[in-house]
Amino acid sequence: KAIATFLETVDAGPALRAFARNLPYEFELGGQKISLLEEDLLVQIRPREGYQFATMRDIFVALDTSLNEELLREGYARELVNKIQYSRKDQGFDIMDRIQVKYYADSEIEAAIAEYSGFIKSETLADEILLSKDSDLPLIDINGREVGLLVLKSGA
């Protein structure tokens, strides 16, 4: 019971590194030297909200999956690029056709477009991305948000 209590409080890294080299994990507890083999222990990762974990022997990777405002805006911009490219293809535009984009969106999508307009333009060959007052533009879904979007050939 004392060993289990001790192991609950220490970093598992040294034990995992020892086991990866087929060595025992050794430590001192109450003045006594303890030596544990890999088969003596069951190492588990306790899930933590907002993280995804993966392991391979003594290597642990934790990925923070929480989304902040910056990541959300980037996601909106990338999804908008995808929708614009799909619209280009659907309308039969040539790969090098320059376009003009008109949109109508809420303030969060507007902020994403403002921040990532250079990226959106370069990825889609858009000469302009214009906020439209026309709320009757064809609607698309950008990560759960309705956005009016119209893609036209430049000069058309």
Secondary structure as the mmCIF struct_conf table of DSSP 4:
data_model
#
loop_
_struct_conf.conf_type_id
_struct_conf.id
_struct_conf.beg_label_comp_id
_struct_conf.beg_label_asym_id
_struct_conf.beg_label_seq_id
_struct_conf.end_label_comp_id
_struct_conf.end_label_asym_id
_struct_conf.end_label_seq_id
HELX_RH_AL_P HELX_RH_AL_P1 ALA A 2 THR A 9
BEND BEND1 VAL A 10 VAL A 10
BEND BEND2 ALA A 12 ALA A 12
HELX_RH_AL_P HELX_RH_AL_P2 GLY A 13 ALA A 20
TURN_TY1_P TURN_TY1_P1 ARG A 21 ASN A 22
STRN STRN1 TYR A 25 LEU A 29
TURN_TY1_P TURN_TY1_P2 GLY A 30 GLY A 31
STRN STRN2 GLN A 32 LEU A 36
HELX_RH_3T_P HELX_RH_3T_P1 GLU A 38 ASP A 40
HELX_LH_PP_P HELX_LH_PP_P1 ILE A 45 PRO A 47
TURN_TY1_P TURN_TY1_P3 GLU A 49 GLY A 50
STRN STRN3 TYR A 51 MET A 56
TURN_TY1_P TURN_TY1_P4 ARG A 57 ASP A 58
STRN STRN4 ILE A 59 ASP A 64
HELX_RH_AL_P HELX_RH_AL_P3 GLU A 69 ASP A 90
TURN_TY1_P TURN_TY1_P5 GLN A 91 GLY A 92
TURN_TY1_P TURN_TY1_P6 ILE A 95 MET A 96
STRN STRN5 ILE A 99 TYR A 104
HELX_RH_AL_P HELX_RH_AL_P4 SER A 107 THR A 124
TURN_TY1_P TURN_TY1_P7 LEU A 125 LEU A 125
STRN STRN6 ALA A 126 LEU A 131
BEND BEND3 LYS A 133 LYS A 133
TURN_TY1_P TURN_TY1_P8 SER A 135 ASP A 136
BEND BEND4 LEU A 137 LEU A 137
HELX_LH_PP_P HELX_LH_PP_P2 PRO A 138 PRO A 138
STRN STRN7 LEU A 139 ILE A 142
TURN_TY1_P TURN_TY1_P9 ASN A 143 GLY A 144
STRN STRN8 ARG A 145 LYS A 153
TURN_TY1_P TURN_TY1_P10 SER A 154 GLY A 155
#
